């Protein structure tokens, strides 16, 4: 959560680099991601679980999720399937599906160049604190206060 606005943010780390990609997302998508990370089982499938189940039922293979573009401060993503099929998606939804399908989340160099932030080694403690927060956050933390 970004303070003081309490806006959920996904922080993706460059695998072999020092950049991080912050993507602000909605509370519903944040809850869906947190549910999966914490192993929460719902009585009925959530939308992202439904998408995973449809992918499996159709016998297609999701290869990866790509964060493809940043245009007018809006991120764009694609679900990329075997056979060269790409489906446009919001990054938050694509990330939630990628986690459920256990596939890589990739960011284009252009997106990382435009929006990636470098976190020097001395700030790594802050990143670790953020990771600890993510490990301990519950879906209820994303619930509306109204």
C-alpha positions in Angstrom: 0.0 0.0 0.0 1.3 3.4 -0.9 0.7 5.9 1.9 -1.0 8.3 2.5 -3.5 7.4 -0.2 -3.6 3.7 0.7 -3.4 2.8 -3.0 -2.3 -0.8 -3.6 0.8 -1.2 -5.7 2.5 -4.2 -7.2 6.3 -4.0 -7.2 7.9 -6.2 -9.8 11.7 -6.7 -9.6 13.9 -7.1 -12.6 15.3 -10.6 -12.4 18.9 -9.9 -13.3 19.1 -6.2 -12.6 18.5 -3.4 -10.1 15.2 -1.9 -11.4 11.8 -2.3 -9.9 8.5 -1.7 -11.8 5.8 -0.2 -9.6 2.3 -0.6 -10.9 -0.6 0.9 -9.0 -3.7 -1.4 -9.0 -7.2 -1.5 -7.7 -8.3 -2.9 -4.4 -10.2 -5.9 -6.0 -7.2 -7.0 -8.0 -4.9 -6.5 -5.0 -7.2 -8.7 -3.0 -7.2 -11.4 -5.7 -3.4 -11.3 -5.8 -3.1 -11.4 -2.0 -5.7 -14.3 -1.8 -3.5 -16.4 -4.1 -0.2 -15.5 -2.4 -1.7 -16.5 1.0 -3.3 -19.7 -0.3 -6.9 -18.5 0.5 -9.5 -20.8 -0.9 -12.9 -19.2 -1.7 -16.1 -21.3 -1.8 -16.6 -20.3 -5.4 -14.0 -19.4 -8.0 -13.0 -15.7 -8.3 -12.7 -14.2 -11.7 -9.0 -15.0 -12.0 -9.5 -18.5 -10.9 -12.2 -18.8 -13.5 -9.8 -17.6 -16.2 -7.2 -20.2 -15.1 -9.8 -22.9 -15.1 -11.0 -21.9 -18.6 -7.4 -22.0 -19.9 -7.0 -25.5 -18.5 -10.4 -26.7 -19.8 -9.6 -25.4 -23.3 -6.3 -27.2 -23.3 -4.3 -24.1 -24.2 -1.0 -23.2 -22.7 -0.4 -19.8 -21.2 3.4 -19.2 -21.8 3.9 -15.9 -20.0 2.4 -12.5 -19.1 4.1 -9.5 -20.7 3.8 -5.9 -19.5 4.1 -4.4 -22.9 3.6 -0.7 -22.9 3.2 2.4 -20.9 1.1 5.0 -22.6 -0.3 8.2 -21.0 0.7 6.8 -17.6 -1.4 3.6 -18.2 0.3 0.2 -18.3 -0.8 -2.4 -20.9 -0.2 -6.1 -20.7 -0.8 -9.3 -22.7 -1.5 -12.9 -21.9 0.7 -14.8 -24.4 -0.4 -18.3 -25.3 1.3 -21.1 -27.3 0.9 -20.6 -31.0 1.6 -16.9 -30.9 -1.8 -15.9 -29.5 -1.8 -12.8 -27.4 -4.8 -11.4 -25.4 -4.8 -7.8 -24.1 -5.3 -7.4 -20.4 -4.9 -5.0 -17.6 -1.6 -5.6 -15.9 -3.3 -6.3 -12.5 -5.5 -9.0 -14.0 -2.6 -10.4 -16.0 -0.5 -10.7 -12.9 -3.3 -12.4 -10.9 -3.7 -14.9 -13.8 0.1 -15.4 -14.1 0.3 -16.3 -10.4 -2.5 -18.8 -10.7 -1.0 -20.4 -13.8 2.5 -20.3 -12.5 4.0 -18.5 -15.5 6.6 -15.7 -15.8 5.7 -12.0 -15.6 7.9 -10.1 -18.1 8.3 -6.4 -18.7 9.5 -5.0 -21.9 12.7 -3.0 -21.9 10.8 0.1 -23.0 8.5 -0.1 -20.0 11.3 -0.7 -17.6 13.3 2.2 -19.2 10.3 4.5 -18.9 8.9 3.5 -15.5 11.5 1.3 -13.8 13.1 2.7 -10.6 16.5 1.8 -9.4 16.7 1.0 -5.7 20.3 1.3 -4.5 21.7 -1.3 -2.1 21.3 1.0 0.9 17.6 1.1 0.2 17.4 -2.7 -0.1 16.3 -2.7 3.6 13.2 -0.7 2.6 12.4 -3.3 -0.1 12.9 -6.1 2.4 10.4 -4.3 4.7 8.0 -4.0 1.8 8.4 -7.8 1.2 7.7 -8.5 4.8 4.6 -6.4 4.6 3.4 -8.3 1.6 4.0 -11.6 3.5 1.9 -10.4 6.4 -0.9 -8.4 4.6 -4.3 -10.0 4.5 -7.1 -9.5 1.9 -9.2 -7.7 4.5 -6.5 -5.0 4.6 -7.7 -4.0 1.1 -11.4 -3.8 2.1 -13.1 -0.5 1.7 -13.4 1.6 4.9 -16.9 2.6 4.1 
